[in-house]
Amino acid sequence: MSKLARNILVVDDSKAILVVMEAILSELEVPHVTTCLSAQEALDKVKQSPQRFDAVFTDLNMPEMDGMELIRHLGDINYTGAIVIISEMDLKVIDLAADLAKKSNAHLIGNIAKPVQLSQVHTLLKKLEHLACHIEKPIEPITEARLLHAISHNEVTPYYQPKVNRHTNKVESVEVLARITTAQDEVILPERFICVAEQLDLINLITFQLFEKATNEFSALKNSLGYKFKLAFNLSPCQLEDLSCPDKLALILQLNNLTPSEIILEITEQYALCSNAQLETLNRLRIRGFDISLDDFGIGFTNVNQLKTLPFTEVKIDRTLISHIDTDQFAQVVTSSLVNIAIQRDIAIVAEGIERIEELEYLDRFKEFILMQGFLICRPKVKSEFVHWAKSWLQMVGNSSSS
């Protein structure tokens, strides 16, 4: 089992359930398991050490304090770990529980039914790994000097990953991902430098360097596919504090003979959008014609109601929910709800992080409404490798449609 799932807290008023959960977690090689017979006892333990537990597994129906109240309190104390409900729930209850958890800033990632099965717990622990990737501090971040060297030597490099429409088999858009590439062919991933760039107020330099390179390569990418699609870039919420951001991005597009309607800006929901400057920038970007995507939906603070009020044109379902969606009832309900909202509000939906054929096959039931993205379809690639993939994709799509 991953080192990211080292300490689990289980809350249930049934001693039998606690014994079963201890046995299952031991079998899955989780080294530290703490059990509580009451929600109040569990809450006290988390308050004493909020960073101690990677996840809390809780029953809903308990005397005195029930599971929903516990989840609300965990949100109030800014508990950053995952929450899993141990209960057989009606689909409407799951849907409401997910929305209420988000309103409480709690990371509810799923539910497991009683009697608890090892396979169910294993699936949830895999989801915990994906959540931990968002909330853990970067491993071995690069130094300020190394980051400044990369920026000054133009080492920020665009990598491309497509979002595919399985209904038409066309690429609707291509996400541009930042990498630092060196003369020694070293590739530094963003989790090692994005946080450093944000702390040093250098994130705009990275974004604009990436933006300029990718828009310059856009014509070659379009030629490789032979039809129009959009480029998608990531913006962090802190960049939305810069009210001049829309003007700077528009200028780069103008220099490369592109328009905002060809660009999607992906905003992570890992941090809440709340300041007037952020909301004003978001609105001005949309007014200028940029598409706005809510990235990583499922790990952060945006609830369904905000999708109806903020000017998003796309929502990306985080890997935390997509992982094992073929067997995860909680993820299925959330995804189905998003599809319904997308139809009502004319919002595009993207399933990101697809790695297993079973996930793709399950999501294909929504293929008219959900775009597919993930390693199973295409890993992020530099321009030359992406062009090669695009040609292979067109050949495969052509062969499948003619057969």
C-alpha positions, -999 to 999 in steps of 0.1 A, spaced: 0 0 0 11 35 -7 31 54 19 5 81 16 -21 60 34 -2 54 67 -27 65 93 -65 59 91 -92 68 117 -123 46 117 -155 57 135 -185 34 140 -207 26 170 -205 -11 161 -175 -29 176 -179 -56 150 -174 -31 122 -143 -17 138 -128 -52 141 -136 -59 104 -121 -26 93 -89 -31 114 -85 -65 98 -90 -52 63 -67 -22 67 -41 -45 82 -44 -68 52 -39 -38 29 -7 -29 49 -19 3 64 5 6 94 -15 27 118 -53 23 123 -71 42 151 -107 32 160 -134 52 178 -169 41 190 -183 77 189 -180 107 166 -172 130 194 -142 109 204 -130 108 168 -134 146 165 -114 152 197 -85 130 183 -84 149 150 -85 183 168 -55 172 189 -35 165 157 -52 176 125 -23 164 103 -21 130 118 -48 111 99 -47 106 61 -84 96 61 -114 93 83 -138 64 77 -171 72 94 -206 56 98 -236 79 93 -261 66 118 -246 70 152 -261 82 186 -254 117 199 -232 130 171 -240 114 137 -217 111 107 -229 142 88 -223 164 119 -188 149 122 -181 158 86 -193 193 91 -170 197 122 -141 183 103 -146 209 77 -148 236 103 -114 227 117 -99 226 82 -91 189 82 -73 183 49 -75 145 48 -100 124 30 -134 113 44 -152 81 35 -187 72 46 -193 36 58 -229 31 50 -253 17 24 -269 49 11 -297 58 -12 -284 76 -43 -301 109 -34 -285 107 1 -250 102 -15 -256 132 -38 -267 155 -10 -239 143 13 -213 151 -13 -227 186 -18 -230 193 20 -194 181 25 -182 205 -2 -200 234 15 -182 224 47 -148 223 29 -145 186 36 -129 161 12 -156 134 9 -142 109 -17 -166 80 -15 -187 55 4 -184 18 11 -214 -4 19 -219 -28 47 -209 -56 50 -175 -40 42 -154 -58 15 -116 -56 12 -119 -46 -25 -141 -16 -17 -116 -4 9 -87 -9 -15 -104 12 -42 -109 41 -17 -73 39 -6 -62 43 -42 -84 74 -44 -67 86 -13 -34 85 -32 -48 108 -58 -62 133 -33 -29 133 -14 -11 143 -46 -31 176 -44 -27 183 -7 8 170 1 37 194 -1 59 189 -32 86 163 -29 121 179 -33 111 212 -47 137 229 -69 156 258 -55 149 295 -62 182 297 -81 173 266 -103 139 281 -110 154 315 -120 179 297 -142 151 278 -160 131 310 -166 160 330 -178 173 302 -201 138 297 -216 136 261 -203 98 261 -196 85 237 -222 49 229 -233 37 193 -231 4 185 -248 -24 161 -237 -57 159 -257 -93 159 -245 -111 135 -269 -147 134 -279 -155 97 -280 -188 104 -298 -171 119 -328 -135 106 -321 -122 142 -325 -98 161 -303 -119 189 -289 -90 206 -270 -54 200 -260 -42 209 -225 -8 226 -223 12 213 -193 43 230 -180 76 211 -178 112 224 -173 135 207 -197 173 210 -196 201 207 -220 209 174 -203 174 160 -212 162 163 -176 125 168 -173 112 185 -141 76 180 -133 53 209 -122 48 196 -87 85 204 -80 84 240 -93 48 255 -94 45 260 -56 80 275 -56 70 299 -84 39 309 -66 58 316 -33 83 337 -51 57 355 -72 72 341 -104 42 321 -116 32 347 -142 66 345 -158 62 307 -162 27 310 -175 34 337 -201 66 318 -213 45 286 -217 16 306 -233 39 322 -258 56 290 -269 24 269 -272 5 296 -291 35 298 -315 33 260 -320 -5 260 -324 -5 261 -362 17 230 -365 -6 212 -340 -37 221 -360 -20 209 -392 -13 175 -376 -50 169 -369 -64 187 -399 -92 204 -381 -98 231 -355 -95 226 -317 -87 247 -287 -56 250 -264 -61 248 -227 -38 264 -201 -37 262 -163 -41 293 -142 -38 292 -104 -63 312 -83 -35 335 -71 -29 346 -108 -65 358 -109 -56 384 -83 -37 402 -111 -64 424 -128 -41 429 -158 -40 392 -165 -67 393 -193 -48 421 -211 -14 403 -209 -29 371 -223 -48 388 -250 -16 406 -262 3 373 -266 -26 359 -286 -27 390 -308 10 387 -315 4 351 -327 -28 359 -347 -50 339 -323 -83 349 -306 -95 342 -270 -122 319 -284 -95 294 -293 -82 293 -257 -95 275 -225 -82 287 -191 -83 260 -165 -87 272 -129 -80 247 -102 -106 243 -75 -81 233 -49 -84 267 -33 -117 287 -30 -123 316 -54 -135 343 -31 -118 377 -35 -133 405 -55 -102 406 -77 -104 369 -85 -140 371 -94 -136 403 -115 -106 388 -134 -126 356 -140 -155 376 -154 -133 398 -176 -116 368 -191 -150 354 -200 -162 387 -214 -131 388 -236 -141 354 -251 -119 330 -232 -135 297 -222 -131 291 -184 -127 256 -171 -130 245 -134 -102 220 -130 -99 192 -104 -136 192 -95 -141 168 -66 -111 178 -44 -118 214 -35 -143 239 -25 -167 244 -54 -202 230 -48 -228 224 -75 -246 257 -68 -214 277 -77 -214 260 -111 -247 278 -117 -234 312 -107 -197 314 -118 -190 318 -156 -175 284 -162 -178 268 -196 -162 235 -187 -158 213 -156 -131 187 -153 -138 158 -130 -107 150 -109 -89 117 -110 -100 111 -75 -135 105 -87 -126 89 -121 -104 62 -105 -124 29 -104 -156 47 -113 -168 15 -129 -173 1 -94 -176 33 -72 -213 41 -66 -204 75 -50 -183 86 -81 -211 74 -104 -237 95 -87 -216 127 -87 -206 122 -123 -243 116 -133 -253 148 -115 -226 168 -133 -238 155 -166 -273 166 -159 -261 201 -149 -239 202 -180 -269 196 -202 -290 222 -184 -263 249 -183 -245 241 -216 -212 233 -198 -186 209 -212 -176 180 -189 -141 164 -190 -132 132 -172 -94 135 -165 -70 109 -154 -85 79 -172 -59 51 -168 -80 19 -170 -100 5 -199 -128 -3 -174 -131 34 -165 -133 44 -202 -159 17 -209 -181 29 -180 -177 66 -191 -186 58 -227 -223 57 -216 -219 95 -213 -197 100 -244 -221 125 -260 -216 148 -230 -181 139 -215 -147 145 -231 -121 119 -222 -85 127 -210 -58 105 -195 -28 83 -198 -49 55 -214 -56 78 -244 -24 98 -245 3 108 -221 15 145 -221 40 148 -250 63 174 -265 52 189 -299 70 163 -321 57 133 -301 22 148 -300 22 152 -338 32 116 -341 4 105 -318 -21 127 -337 -13 109 -370 -16 75 -353 -49 86 -337 -63 97 -371 -53 65 -387 -68 44 -359 -101 64 -359 -102 61 -397 -98 23 -396 -124 19 -369 -150 40 -387 -145 21 -420 -147 -13 -404 
